[in-house]
Amino acid sequence: MEFAAAGFPVTGFDIDRWKVDLLKEGKSYIKHVDIAPLHGRKVNFTATTDFSKLSDMECILICVPTPLNKNREPDMTYVFNTTKAIAQYLRRGQLVILESTTYPGTTDDDMRAILEESGLKAGTDFYLAFSPEREDPNNKDFNLKTVPKVVGGYTKDCLGAAKALYDTVVDRTVPVSSTRAAEATKLLENIYRSVNIALVNELKVLFDRMDIDVWEVIEAAKTKPFGFQAFYPGPGLGGHCIPIDPFYLTWKAREYDFSTRFIELAGEINTQMPYYVVQKTMEALNEKGKSLKGSRLLILGVSYKPDIDDDRESPAFAIMELFQREGAILDYSDPYIPRLKKSRKFDFNKASVKLAPKTLKEYDGVVIVTNHSAFDYKLIEKHAQLIVDTRNALKARGIVSKKTFRA
């Protein structure tokens, strides 16, 4: 949309006809991406499922998922299939940029080999570059224009072409020496978050045994004006980046006979947090003389972070599966996700429950997994029989209750 707003003719390509039709109608299929500002302006934007039109493009940006398979190894299906589609219509002078997070070497080695099956050579006949997406959904302070754009090229000319393109829509580009350096930059950013979140998650479990409030400790620690950056614990990692990206590097590291023990330990700690939430819920119910088996529980929030409609890799699903395994009866409430869609891992087939005094009283307990600002926490505290708070949502709002248990 930034390129369209800047005056470029833009075409969006997708295999999903529903998404294409929505975009052609001037509608966004992602709630936190608002394209309304483009309405009424003379923008040259369209969308299509016809990949033969790739030959008409000057610049091609690849923004497709890079998930993990069931063995927690990179699933490059989307990147490689998209690259193969581009190779069919590749022509001289085109610029191809990968933005999907991936392991170092993807652009130079894997993608280049596929694209060069066209008979054209990267750096000579076409330009090839990597520039990682840097997005924080629903962050009002930063957007595509204001966040510096890291760019790496297969050759200096490739870097120059990619930088020239992004310079038209972002305030600052950050050129690096290679596509590998750019790919590694994105991984470092996300691994940094993963290991620091793992640290505070581990401290949360320890401090709970010591009867210390980890949230209070973090708030006190962050008053230090140097040498400390606050990270916050939670019920597990979520989103399409932080839970996944570190394992792209750990997988690639094996090629170099290297074990990334620190990164993998962080992943192990974060993956265990849903089990901790279930255990704490079980203990809370026991204090009320109830068993987890047969208890009715309401999960509050299933998106992976507050105030968005993205539930990819949300820890809520692992928590719900564990609860069901223990015999609990579940419902959920999320103002951003009216119904749970079937995914590769989970199929709950449930619709969101509207919060009301009578509804809250019907459940043996509510578990706050995502602290949406739209939730009425005073209503929840007043009418819920028991509250398991994984996000410090109540105390952060000055609500102190004997019915609340930290998890």
DACOR-V399226 format. One record per residue. N is the residue number from 0. RES is the residue in three letters. PHI is phi in radians with two decimals (* if undefined). D_CENTER is the distance of its C-alpha to the mean C-alpha in whole Angstrom. Layout:
BEGIN
N & RES & PHI & D_CENTER
N & RES & PHI & D_CENTER
END
This chain:
BEGIN
0 & MET & * & 20
1 & GLU & -1.10 & 21
2 & PHE & -1.17 & 23
3 & ALA & -1.13 & 25
4 & ALA & -1.12 & 25
5 & ALA & -1.43 & 27
6 & GLY & 1.84 & 29
7 & PHE & -1.39 & 28
8 & PRO & -1.27 & 29
9 & VAL & -2.16 & 25
10 & THR & -2.17 & 25
11 & GLY & -1.70 & 21
12 & PHE & -1.94 & 22
13 & ASP & -2.75 & 20
14 & ILE & -1.52 & 21
15 & ASP & -1.61 & 20
16 & ARG & -1.06 & 24
17 & TRP & -1.05 & 22
18 & LYS & -1.13 & 19
19 & VAL & -1.07 & 22
20 & ASP & -1.10 & 25
21 & LEU & -1.07 & 23
22 & LEU & -1.11 & 22
23 & LYS & -1.17 & 26
24 & GLU & -1.50 & 27
25 & GLY & 1.38 & 25
26 & LYS & -2.02 & 22
27 & SER & -1.75 & 18
28 & TYR & -1.59 & 16
29 & ILE & -2.07 & 13
30 & LYS & -1.03 & 15
31 & HIS & -1.43 & 13
32 & VAL & -1.79 & 14
33 & ASP & -1.73 & 18
34 & ILE & -1.82 & 21
35 & ALA & -1.01 & 24
36 & PRO & -1.02 & 25
37 & LEU & -1.45 & 26
38 & HIS & -1.12 & 28
39 & GLY & 1.49 & 31
40 & ARG & -1.74 & 31
41 & LYS & -1.44 & 32
42 & VAL & -2.03 & 29
43 & ASN & -1.80 & 29
44 & PHE & -2.29 & 26
45 & THR & -2.57 & 26
46 & ALA & -2.42 & 24
47 & THR & -2.73 & 26
48 & THR & -1.84 & 25
49 & ASP & -1.58 & 28
50 & PHE & -1.30 & 27
51 & SER & -1.14 & 31
52 & LYS & -1.29 & 30
53 & LEU & -1.05 & 28
54 & SER & -1.16 & 31
55 & ASP & -1.49 & 32
56 & MET & -1.47 & 29
57 & GLU & -1.56 & 29
58 & CYS & -2.26 & 26
59 & ILE & -2.17 & 23
60 & LEU & -1.86 & 19
61 & ILE & -1.73 & 17
62 & CYS & -2.28 & 14
63 & VAL & -2.13 & 13
64 & PRO & -1.15 & 10
65 & THR & -2.26 & 11
66 & PRO & -1.46 & 11
67 & LEU & -1.92 & 13
68 & ASN & -1.50 & 16
69 & LYS & -1.15 & 18
70 & ASN & -1.67 & 20
71 & ARG & 1.04 & 16
72 & GLU & -1.99 & 17
73 & PRO & -0.99 & 16
74 & ASP & -1.83 & 16
75 & MET & -1.66 & 17
76 & THR & -0.94 & 19
77 & TYR & -1.16 & 17
78 & VAL & -1.14 & 17
79 & PHE & -1.23 & 21
80 & ASN & -1.14 & 22
81 & THR & -1.14 & 21
82 & THR & -1.10 & 23
83 & LYS & -1.11 & 26
84 & ALA & -1.12 & 26
85 & ILE & -1.15 & 26
86 & ALA & -1.02 & 29
87 & GLN & -1.12 & 31
88 & TYR & -2.11 & 31
89 & LEU & -1.13 & 31
90 & ARG & -2.37 & 34
91 & ARG & -1.05 & 35
92 & GLY & 1.53 & 34
93 & GLN & -1.31 & 30
94 & LEU & -1.92 & 27
95 & VAL & -2.02 & 24
96 & ILE & -2.19 & 21
97 & LEU & -1.62 & 18
98 & GLU & -1.97 & 14
99 & SER & -1.21 & 12
100 & THR & -1.16 & 11
101 & THR & -2.80 & 14
102 & TYR & -1.41 & 17
103 & PRO & -1.06 & 20
104 & GLY & 1.89 & 23
105 & THR & -1.05 & 21
106 & THR & -1.23 & 22
107 & ASP & -1.17 & 25
108 & ASP & -1.68 & 26
109 & ASP & -1.24 & 24
110 & MET & -1.13 & 24
111 & ARG & -1.03 & 27
112 & ALA & -1.06 & 29
113 & ILE & -1.19 & 28
114 & LEU & -1.14 & 28
115 & GLU & -1.33 & 32
116 & GLU & -1.15 & 33
117 & SER & -1.28 & 34
118 & GLY & 1.66 & 36
119 & LEU & -1.65 & 35
120 & LYS & -1.91 & 34
121 & ALA & -1.13 & 31
122 & GLY & 1.48 & 32
123 & THR & -2.03 & 36
124 & ASP & -1.71 & 35
125 & PHE & -2.53 & 32
126 & TYR & -1.71 & 29
127 & LEU & -2.35 & 26
128 & ALA & -2.62 & 23
129 & PHE & -2.30 & 19
130 & SER & -2.52 & 17
131 & PRO & -1.18 & 14
132 & GLU & -1.15 & 11
133 & ARG & -2.22 & 11
134 & GLU & -2.26 & 9
135 & ASP & -2.21 & 8
136 & PRO & -0.90 & 8
137 & ASN & 1.24 & 12
138 & ASN & -1.46 & 13
139 & LYS & -1.37 & 17
140 & ASP & -1.54 & 18
141 & PHE & -2.29 & 16
142 & ASN & -2.48 & 16
143 & LEU & -1.00 & 16
144 & LYS & -1.25 & 20
145 & THR & -1.60 & 20
146 & VAL & -1.45 & 17
147 & PRO & -0.95 & 19
148 & LYS & -1.86 & 18
149 & VAL & -1.34 & 19
150 & VAL & -2.39 & 21
151 & GLY & -2.30 & 23
152 & GLY & -2.08 & 26
153 & TYR & -1.14 & 27
154 & THR & -2.32 & 31
155 & LYS & -1.08 & 32
156 & ASP & -1.15 & 32
157 & CYS & -1.11 & 29
158 & LEU & -1.07 & 27
159 & GLY & -1.07 & 30
160 & ALA & -1.16 & 29
161 & ALA & -1.16 & 25
162 & LYS & -1.09 & 26
163 & ALA & -1.07 & 28
164 & LEU & -1.14 & 26
165 & TYR & -1.20 & 23
166 & ASP & -1.04 & 26
167 & THR & -1.38 & 27
168 & VAL & -2.25 & 23
169 & VAL & -2.07 & 22
170 & ASP & -1.25 & 24
171 & ARG & -2.63 & 24
172 & THR & -1.80 & 23
173 & VAL & -2.12 & 23
174 & PRO & -1.28 & 25
175 & VAL & -2.14 & 25
176 & SER & -1.26 & 27
177 & SER & -2.80 & 25
178 & THR & -1.16 & 22
179 & ARG & -1.07 & 22
180 & ALA & -1.12 & 22
181 & ALA & -1.19 & 19
182 & GLU & -1.11 & 17
183 & ALA & -1.19 & 18
184 & THR & -1.05 & 17
185 & LYS & -1.10 & 13
186 & LEU & -1.12 & 13
187 & LEU & -1.04 & 15
188 & GLU & -1.00 & 13
189 & ASN & -1.39 & 10
190 & ILE & -1.15 & 13
191 & TYR & -0.97 & 15
192 & ARG & -1.21 & 12
193 & SER & -1.05 & 12
194 & VAL & -1.26 & 16
195 & ASN & -1.28 & 17
196 & ILE & -1.17 & 15
197 & ALA & -1.06 & 17
198 & LEU & -1.05 & 20
199 & VAL & -1.25 & 19
200 & ASN & -1.14 & 19
201 & GLU & -1.14 & 22
202 & LEU & -1.13 & 24
203 & LYS & -1.05 & 23
204 & VAL & -1.12 & 24
205 & LEU & -1.12 & 27
206 & PHE & -1.11 & 28
207 & ASP & -1.08 & 28
208 & ARG & -1.15 & 31
209 & MET & -1.56 & 33
210 & ASP & 1.03 & 32
211 & ILE & -2.05 & 30
212 & ASP & -1.44 & 28
213 & VAL & -1.08 & 25
214 & TRP & -1.16 & 23
215 & GLU & -1.11 & 27
216 & VAL & -1.10 & 27
217 & ILE & -1.12 & 24
218 & GLU & -1.07 & 25
219 & ALA & -1.23 & 28
220 & ALA & -1.13 & 27
221 & LYS & -1.33 & 25
222 & THR & -1.30 & 29
223 & LYS & -1.18 & 29
224 & PRO & -1.37 & 29
225 & PHE & -2.62 & 29
226 & GLY & 1.27 & 27
227 & PHE & -2.51 & 24
228 & GLN & -2.16 & 21
229 & ALA & -1.34 & 20
230 & PHE & -2.16 & 17
231 & TYR & -2.14 & 16
232 & PRO & -1.31 & 16
233 & GLY & -2.91 & 15
234 & PRO & -1.45 & 15
235 & GLY & 2.42 & 12
236 & LEU & -1.37 & 9
237 & GLY & -2.54 & 6
238 & GLY & 1.71 & 3
239 & HIS & -1.59 & 3
240 & CYS & -2.05 & 5
241 & ILE & -1.05 & 7
242 & PRO & -1.28 & 8
243 & ILE & -1.91 & 9
244 & ASP & -0.99 & 10
245 & PRO & -0.98 & 13
246 & PHE & -1.31 & 14
247 & TYR & -1.16 & 15
248 & LEU & -1.35 & 17
249 & THR & -1.09 & 19
250 & TRP & -1.16 & 20
251 & LYS & -1.16 & 21
252 & ALA & -1.07 & 23
253 & ARG & -1.08 & 25
254 & GLU & -1.08 & 27
255 & TYR & -1.83 & 28
256 & ASP & 0.96 & 29
257 & PHE & -2.26 & 27
258 & SER & -1.83 & 25
259 & THR & -1.60 & 22
260 & ARG & -1.10 & 23
261 & PHE & -1.12 & 22
262 & ILE & -1.13 & 18
263 & GLU & -1.21 & 19
264 & LEU & -1.13 & 20
265 & ALA & -1.05 & 17
266 & GLY & -1.08 & 15
267 & GLU & -1.13 & 18
268 & ILE & -1.09 & 18
269 & ASN & -1.12 & 15
270 & THR & -1.19 & 15
271 & GLN & -1.43 & 18
272 & MET & -1.08 & 17
273 & PRO & -1.01 & 17
274 & TYR & -1.13 & 21
275 & TYR & -1.13 & 22
276 & VAL & -1.07 & 21
277 & VAL & -1.13 & 23
278 & GLN & -1.09 & 26
279 & LYS & -1.16 & 26
280 & THR & -1.16 & 26
281 & MET & -1.05 & 29
282 & GLU & -1.14 & 31
283 & ALA & -1.11 & 30
284 & LEU & -1.13 & 32
285 & ASN & -1.04 & 35
286 & GLU & -1.10 & 36
287 & LYS & -1.65 & 36
288 & GLY & 1.33 & 38
289 & LYS & -2.11 & 36
290 & SER & -1.70 & 34
291 & LEU & -1.11 & 31
292 & LYS & -1.13 & 32
293 & GLY & 1.57 & 33
294 & SER & -1.29 & 31
295 & ARG & -1.65 & 29
296 & LEU & -2.13 & 26
297 & LEU & -1.99 & 24
298 & ILE & -1.53 & 20
299 & LEU & -1.75 & 19
300 & GLY & 1.59 & 15
301 & VAL & -2.17 & 13
302 & SER & -1.25 & 10
303 & TYR & -1.36 & 7
304 & LYS & -2.59 & 9
305 & PRO & -1.15 & 12
306 & ASP & 1.15 & 13
307 & ILE & -2.36 & 11
308 & ASP & -1.86 & 11
309 & ASP & -1.77 & 8
310 & ASP & -1.93 & 8
311 & ARG & -1.08 & 6
312 & GLU & 1.01 & 7
313 & SER & -1.10 & 9
314 & PRO & -1.13 & 12
315 & ALA & -1.00 & 14
316 & PHE & -1.25 & 14
317 & ALA & -1.11 & 16
318 & ILE & -1.11 & 18
319 & MET & -1.11 & 19
320 & GLU & -1.10 & 20
321 & LEU & -1.14 & 22
322 & PHE & -1.08 & 24
323 & GLN & -1.12 & 25
324 & ARG & -1.08 & 26
325 & GLU & -1.54 & 28
326 & GLY & 1.64 & 30
327 & ALA & -1.33 & 28
328 & ILE & -1.82 & 28
329 & LEU & -2.03 & 25
330 & ASP & -2.42 & 24
331 & TYR & -2.47 & 21
332 & SER & -2.37 & 20
333 & ASP & -2.69 & 18
334 & PRO & -1.16 & 19
335 & TYR & -1.73 & 16
336 & ILE & -2.26 & 16
337 & PRO & -1.17 & 19
338 & ARG & -2.59 & 19
339 & LEU & -1.47 & 17
340 & LYS & -1.56 & 17
341 & LYS & -1.19 & 18
342 & SER & -2.09 & 15
343 & ARG & -1.16 & 16
344 & LYS & -1.80 & 16
345 & PHE & -2.26 & 17
346 & ASP & -2.60 & 20
347 & PHE & -1.60 & 21
348 & ASN & 0.89 & 22
349 & LYS & -2.26 & 22
350 & ALA & -1.93 & 22
351 & SER & -1.15 & 21
352 & VAL & -1.63 & 24
353 & LYS & -1.39 & 26
354 & LEU & -1.30 & 26
355 & ALA & -2.73 & 30
356 & PRO & -0.90 & 33
357 & LYS & -1.10 & 34
358 & THR & -1.09 & 31
359 & LEU & -1.06 & 30
360 & LYS & -1.20 & 33
361 & GLU & -1.30 & 33
362 & TYR & -1.76 & 30
363 & ASP & -1.23 & 31
364 & GLY & -2.97 & 28
365 & VAL & -2.05 & 25
366 & VAL & -2.11 & 22
367 & ILE & -1.44 & 19
368 & VAL & -1.77 & 16
369 & THR & -2.21 & 14
370 & ASN & -1.57 & 16
371 & HIS & -1.08 & 16
372 & SER & -1.22 & 19
373 & ALA & -1.31 & 21
374 & PHE & -1.19 & 22
375 & ASP & -1.57 & 25
376 & TYR & -1.22 & 25
377 & LYS & -1.17 & 29
378 & LEU & -1.11 & 30
379 & ILE & -1.08 & 28
380 & GLU & -1.12 & 30
381 & LYS & -1.23 & 33
382 & HIS & -1.93 & 33
383 & ALA & -1.30 & 30
384 & GLN & -1.29 & 32
385 & LEU & -2.70 & 30
386 & ILE & -2.25 & 27
387 & VAL & -1.85 & 24
388 & ASP & -1.89 & 22
389 & THR & -1.56 & 19
390 & ARG & -2.14 & 18
391 & ASN & 1.03 & 21
392 & ALA & -1.14 & 21
393 & LEU & -1.30 & 25
394 & LYS & -1.09 & 26
395 & ALA & -1.10 & 24
396 & ARG & -1.79 & 26
397 & GLY & 1.33 & 29
398 & ILE & -1.76 & 29
399 & VAL & -1.96 & 31
400 & SER & -2.52 & 32
401 & LYS & -1.25 & 34
402 & LYS & -1.45 & 32
403 & THR & -1.70 & 29
404 & PHE & -2.13 & 27
405 & ARG & -1.34 & 25
406 & ALA & -2.62 & 22
END
